[in-house]
Amino acid sequence: MGRDGTIRDRNFTVVGGRARISAADLPPADTKRWVARRKAAVVDAVRFGVLTLDDACARYALTVEEFLSWQAAVDQYGLAGLRITHAQEHRHHQHAH
């Protein structure tokens, strides 16, 4: 831990009790399987300025609405909210076909 209370790790830095993601933590641009942790990494990257919203959407072929739904799920329910969102999306796709 640094004198300023910063904890540094190989993958992230904690400042003021919040983890900060680095570019090395981002999922690959060609990610096809969006597990909750990968979605959370993209949300954190935008939140902490590693990527802009536009960059994240372009890099991962997301709509702004899709990203904002991930962000809202994290804000309301944490990582578990992204798992719920995935289950709901899966059920929606099954009914659409």
Buried (B, 14 or more C-beta within 10 A) or exposed (E): EEEEEEEEEEEBBBBEEEBBBBEEBBBEEEBEEBBBEBBBBBBBBBBBEBBEBEEBBEBBEBEEEBBEBBBEBBEEEEEEBBBEBBEEEEEEEEEEE
